[in-house]
C-alpha cells in the first residue's frame, strides 16, 4: 500500500539517502571522421552558441516532448571531432528522508545539422550537502567539425524534472584537443504539467440505490473527471466510506465492523474482495480521509481524534496502533483531510465549527527513532480560513 513519492525542492532536490544517477540510452551516432576541417583554430578565438526562439518551456508531465534548438558558430580551422555538453547551473543535493525518483527524469534525442543521432544521455547525480560532484548535464553527439552546427534536442520530462526550475544552462563545445571552441547559454523553464494517470486520483460517489461510481481524474482543469465507471452495487450497507490515500477504501457497516477494499488496478476501477479489519468502529462518529499520508482519522464520541496509519504491508493487519492526536474535536460539525501541493507528506486538516467557520490545522512532523519519514499529525495551532461554510452539508 506504500505510495511512490515524488521529490520536491527549489534549488535542492529531496532524494534518496544514497546518491542516484539517471540517464537515457547512450547516444548512437554514425562513425565520426577524425579529419580536420582546417589546419588549426584561430588562436584564442571562441565561437558562440545562440538559442532559437528564446526561453523554452519544458512541461514536466504527460504533455510529451518539446524541442530545444540552438546553433553553434565555430572558429575557422577548428579540428574535429567536436564534442559538446549542456550543463545545468545547480547541483542536485540529496537529503535524509527523501524518496526515490524516476531514473529517466528527462528523455532526449539529438539531431545535428539534420543528422539524427538517436537518444542522448542525461547525467543526474545526487549528493549529500557539502560534497563535490558534477552538475546535471546532457551529452550531445560527437560530430565532425563544421563552421556551423545546428542542434535540435527533444526533451520529454516527467514531473520530477520540475525541481530543475528555470535554469540558464551552459552549452560548451570542444575540439579534438579538448579546447573550448564555442560556448553560450540556453534558457529553460521546467513547469509542473499534467499528472500521469497513476497519480491523478479519483472521486467515488454512492447513489441512492447503493451503487458506487468512480470518477477518474483527467489532469485537465477544464474537464476534471472522465466518464464515470460503475464499481458495483450493495454499498448502502455501509454507514461510512473513506479513502485511505493509497487507492484503497475502508467501509464501516451498521454493526461497527470496518472492512478494507484494496485497489485492484484494473481498467474498471474495481476493488479486490474486502478484508475484515475489525469491530468496534461504531465508537467513532466521524471517519476522515487522510490528507497526504496513507490512513484515516477517526473522532470518537468524547471528541478525541485518533490517527490510524496504514502499515503498507500485505497480508497483515492494515493499520498501525492508533495514535492519539488530542481532545476537543467535538466542537466541529465536519472534518476533512487535505494535502497541500508540494508537501504531501505533511497532512493538513480542515474543520468546520457550529457557527460555520472553517479552520485549518497544518500538519507537523513527529519524528520517531528508526522512522525515515517520521509521523505527521495535524498541528495544535489552528488558523481561520473564513466563515459561511455552514451552507454545505458535506465536506470531504
N, C-alpha and C positions, 0 to 999 in steps of 0.2 A: 504493500500500500504506500510505499515511500514515494514522494514526489521527486521529480527531477527539477532542481532549482537552476535558475539562470543567474549568471553573475551580473552585478550592477555596481558601477563605480563612476567617478568623474575622471580624474587623472590616474586613478588606481583601480585595478581590476581585482575584485574579490574572487579568488580561485582556490584550487585545491592546496592541501598542505605541501604536496610535492610539486616541483616545477613541472609544467606540461609544455609540450611543443606540438602545435598543429601544423598541417600543411596539406595541400592538394597533391596531385600526382606530379612527379618530376617532369619538367618541360621536355617535350620531344621536338627536336629540330633536325633539319637536314644537315648533312656534313658541312662544316664551316671551313672554307678555304683559308689558308694562312698567308696567302699572297698579299702584299701591301697594296693599298690604294694609292700610295705615294711613297716617296723615299723617306720622309720624316715629317712629323707635325711641326708647324711653325713654333719656334721656341717661345715658351711662356704663354701661348695662346690657349684659351679655353672657350669652347663653344657654349651655346645657350640651349635651354630646354624651355619650350613655351607650350602651355596648356591651351587646348582649343575649347572655346565655349565657356570659359570661366569656371568658377567653383562648381563641382559636380555633386549632386545629391545622390547618395547611395542608400536606398531603403534597406533597413535591417529587418527583414521579414520575408513574406511569401510573394513579394511582387516580382521577383526574378532579377535577371542581370541588367545592369546598365554598363555603358562603355565609356571608359576614360581614354581620351585622345590627346596626345602631345607629340610635338616634333622637336628633334634634337638636331642642331646645326654643328657639324664637326669642323675643326680647323683643317685647312688644306694639308695634305701629306700625312694624315692620320693612318697609322698602320693597324690592320685588323689581325685577328678577330677582335671585335668590340664587345665588352661585357657591360652590363648595366644592372642597377638595383634601384628600387623605390623603397625609401626608408621612412618610417613614421617618426615623429619627433619625441614621443614619450615611451618610457619603459613601462611594461605591464608588471605590476608588483602583486604577488600573491600574499595572502594573509591568513592566519589561522581562523578556521570557522567558515571558509569558503566552500564552494561546491564545484564539482567538475563542470566543464563547459564543452561545447561541441568542438571536435578536432578540426572540422572543416568550417571554421568561422567565416572565412571568405573563400570562394571558389573562383578562380580566374583562368582565362585563356588569353593568349597573347598573339598578336599579329604585328609584323614589322614590314613596312613597305609592301603591304599586300600579301606577304607570305605568312601563312598560318603555321605557328609553332606548337599548337596544342596547348595543354594545360601548363601553367607556370606556377611555381611553388611559393607559397607563403611560409614565413617563419614567424611563429608567435610564442616566443619564450616567456615564461613567467618565473619570477624570482622573489625571494624574500627581500623586504626593505633593506637597503644598505649594500646589497650585493651588486657587483658589476656584471652586466650582461648586455648583449646586443639588443637593440630596439627592434620592434616588429618590422619585417621587411619582405619585399617581394622580389624574387629572382626573375629578371627579364631575360629574354633569349640572347644567346651569344650569336652575333651576326657578322657578316663581312663589313669592312669599313666602307663608308659612303659619305658623301658630303652632307646629305640629309637623311635622317632616319625617322620615319613616321610610325609611331606606336599606337596600337589600339588594344586596350586591356579591358576585358569584361570583368565585372565584379558582381558576384551573386552572394550577398551577405545574409547570414542568419541573425537572429535578434541579439546574440552575444556581441556582435560587432558594434553595437551602439556605444559600448564603453570607449571606443576609439574617438568618439566626439567629433570635433571639427578640425582635423589635423591639416597643417601645411606640410605636406610630405616632400622630401627631397629626392630628386632623381639624379643619379650620378653615373656617368659613362666613363669607362677606362679603355685605353688601347692595349695592344699586346704586351707592352712593357709595364702595365699597371699604372700608367699615368692618367690622371683625370683629364679628359678631353672635352667634356661637356657637363654642365650641371644646371639645375633650375628647380623651381618649386611647382608642385601640383597641389591644388586645394580641394579637399573632400569634406562632405558633410554626411556622417553616418546618422541617419534618423530612424527612430522607432517606427516600425511599419506593422503590417498585418501579422497577427499571431499565426503560428502553424495550427492546423486542425486539432492536434492533440492538446493544445493549450488554450483553446477558445472557450472552453466550458460549455455548460448547457443549463437551461432552466427546465425544471419539472413542474407540471401542473396537474392537479387531480380534479376531474369534473364531478358533477353531482351524482353521476351514475357509478362513481368509484373507479373510472378509467384513468390511468396515469399516462400522461403525454410528455414527450421530450422535445424541447425546442433547442436545437444546437446553434451555437454562436457562429456567425459568418465572418467576423472581423471587419465588417463594413458598417460604419455608423449609420448610413442611410438605410440599411436593411439588416438590422442586428440579428435577426433569427431566420433560420432556414425553415422550410415547411415542416410542421410538427410530425413526429413519429409516434405511433401508438406503442407504448411499452406493454400494457396489459390491463385487465380488469381486476376487480376484487380489492382494490386499495382502500376502500371505505371501511375496512375492518380496523384501520389504524386511527388513533387519536392524535398522533403527531408523526410527521415525516421530515427528516432533516438530512441535508447533505453533510458529508464528513470532510470535504475538501480534497479528496483524492479520487473522486468519481464514484464513490460508494454512497449508499443511503442507509440510514438507520430508521426504523419504524417501530413505534410503540403500539401494542394492541390494547384492547379495553381491559385486559386482565393485568396490565402493567408490565408485560413481557416485552423486552426490546429485541428486535431482530435486525440483522445487518445483511444488506444486499450488496455483494461485491460486483463491480462493473465487469461485464463480460467482454467488452471491447469489440462487439460485433457491430455491423453496419446499421442495425436497427435500434441501437441504444438500449438493449435489454440487459437484464442482470442475471447473475448466476443464482442458483437456488439459495433461498435465505438460510442464514445460520442463526441459531438462538444465542443471544448474548447473555441474557439472564432476566430474572424477575425483579420486582420491586421498583420499577421505574415510574410507577404512578405516584411516588412520593414527590415527584417533580412537577411543578405547574408550568414550567417553560423549558423547552429544549431549543437551543440556538445553534444555527450553523456556524462553524468555525470561520474565522477570518484570517487567512494567511497560513495557519498551521493546520494539521490534519487531526480532526477530532470534533467534539461537541462541547458546548457549555450547557449546564443544567442548573436551574434555580429550584430550590426546594421550597416547601410550604412555609418555612420560617424565614425566607428571604435570603438564604445563604446561596452564593453562586459557587459552582464547582466546575472544574475543568477535567474532562476525560480526553486524554491524548491517545491517538492510535499508536500501536506498537510498530506497525509496519512489518509484521511477520505473518506467515500463513503456513500451516494452520496453527493457531494459537488463540488465547483469549485476546480479543481485538484491542482492548483498552488497557493502558497502564492504570495503576492505582490512582483514584481520583485525587485531585489537588484542590484544596480549599482556597478560593480567591478572597472571599470576605462576605460579611453580612450586610443587611440593609438594602438589598436589591429589590425588596417587595414594594418599594416606593414607585417602581416603574411599571407601567402598563404594557410595555412592549420592549423587547430586546432584539438586536440584530448584530451579527458579526460581520465585519468588513475587513478588507485588506487594502492598505494604501499602496499605490503603484510605486515600484522601486524598492519597497521594504516589506515584501510579503511574508518574510519570516517573523515579523512583529505584528501580531494581530491587533486590530482595533475593535472596539465595541461601541455601538450607539444605543442609547436608552431614552425612552420617552416617558416623562412623568405624567401625573394625572392632569396637570394644567396644560399639557400639550407641548411642553418644552422638550427639545431634543438635545441630549448631552453626548459629548464624545469622550470616551476613555481610550487613550492611546496605549498601545501595547508596549510593555517594557520587558527586557530580558531578565531572567532569573537564572544565573549560571550555577550549575551543579558539577561537582567533581566527576570527571570521566565523560562529560557531555560535550560533544563538539559544538552543537548549536545552542546549548543551554535550554531553558524552558521559558516560555513567554506567557504573561498574563496581562489582562487589562490593568493599567495603572490606577492608583488610588485618586489621582487628581483628575477631575473632570473639567471640561470646557464647554460653554454653551454654544450650540450651533444656531439655535433660533426657536421661535415659537410657532404655534399654529399647526403642529404636527398631529393634533387630535382629529384632523379632518380625515385621517387614514385609519382604516380598521385593521390593517395588516402591514407589518414590516418584516422583511427577510433579506 
